[in-house]
Amino acid sequence: MTPTLVRRHRPPSSSPGSLSRARDWAEIQERMLVPLYEAVYERLEVGSGTRLLSLGCGSGLALLMASARGAEVSGVDMDGRRLELARERLVPDGARQSGTRLGHGGPESVAAPDGPAFNLVTAFDPLYCAGGSARGMAGALARAAEFAEPGAPVVLAGWGPQERCAASGALRVAARLADPMCAPARWRPSGRDDLEDLAQRAGLRPDGSGRVACPYGYADMGSAVRGMLSTGAFDAAARATDEEQVTKELSEALHPYLRRDGTVWMPNVFRYLIARV
């Protein structure tokens, strides 16, 4: 079946700069999390019987990978620009039939009124899980659980220990430059039990976890800066200072990972939690 784009809320207008940033996410940064997606899908045996709901689906790479395994996939995101890129990936040539659903907002925008409930929910965005509002994220997870089968797994992801995440240094630049009163940073160090606490706030029952190596590898320093900026972790810093200063300090933070051949390589570890509805 061919995917369908579903919208019940109008996405925010897109500027050329924001479209470029979304494209950088899709073309440079999103693939860094492929090992995380693969590890989770393999562990949960995602396949033809899976009805997946992805919270923060971005430009749709994780959905595409699940769909290739035979899963029926739906995704929601607050970024209308990334959703348009997901539509390009998942709805080729503008074809529209029942199948994959993409919505701007919450899970209610993609849930079929009389259709079967989701039997897997994922929230893979580690920046959002680690640095977003715990209350807001817990609320989103609780709403998603209302559209899932009893006992369905809900997967949350976050950063691993700081000492095993080379990207932590760059992300600390974002937190330092952001004005905490006017533009709070989206990133903060992950606590050992952050994911478990989030699951419990959402009324979910933790039921296993794992760690996955997800190195950040870039062709050159320019790609590394564009990729990191595309995550959204530096937006508050840019508003509090200016993008030129953010780019300069980010480049300095990335310099220790610049290799002789001009590539940039940062080893990272992510952690995921499997909880149950």
C-alpha positions, 0 to 999 in steps of 0.5 A: 500500500502507498502512504498517505499524508494526514494533517489536521493542524496547519504546520508553521510557515517555512522560510528558506533557512528553515527548509535548508536546516530540515534538509540538512537533518534529512541528508546529513544527521538523521542517518547517525541514529540508524544503529539505534533504529536497527537494534530496536526493530531487531529486538522487538521483531518489527515486521508485517504484523507491526502497527507502528506510531513514531512520535517525533518522526522527523523526516521519516528515515526510521519509518522507512526502515520499519516499512521495509520490514513490512510494518504499517507505519504512522508518524507525527512531528511538530516540524512541518518542514521535516514532515514534508521531507518524510512525505517525499520519502514515503509517498513517492510521486504524490501517490495517495492510498490508505497506508502510512499516515503522517500528521502534524501534532499529536497521535490523534492526527494519525489514529484511524477512528475505527482502525486497529490500535498501534502495537508499537510506539517509538520516541527516538529523538534523544535531544527531545527526550533528554532535554525537553520538558519532562511533563510535556513529553510524559503527556505526549506519551500518555496520549499515545498510549491511549491509541495503543494496545494493552501491553504494547511496547513504548520505546524511549531513547536518550543519550548514554553516559557523557564520558562515552558521548563525544557529542556532549562537548558540542552540545554543552556549547549550545547550553552555555550560549543559550540564555536560560531565562529567555531561550532555555537550551534543549540539551542537558546531560542525561541522568541514569534513570531519566528514561525510567522516570519519564516512563513512570510519569506517563503511566508506563511500566519499564520492561528492559533497556539497551545501549547502542553505539551511534558514532557521528561521522561527517565528510568534513567540518562543514558537514559536521557543523551543518549536521549538528545545527540541524538537530535544533539543539543550537536554536536557543543559543542562536536566538540568545547570541547570533548564528555566527558566534554559535557556528564559530564555537561549535567548530572549535568544539568539534575540532578535536574530532577532525581527522587527518583526512578531513573527516570528523568522527565522534563516538557516541552511545545511546540508551533506549528503554522499552516500557509497556502500556 
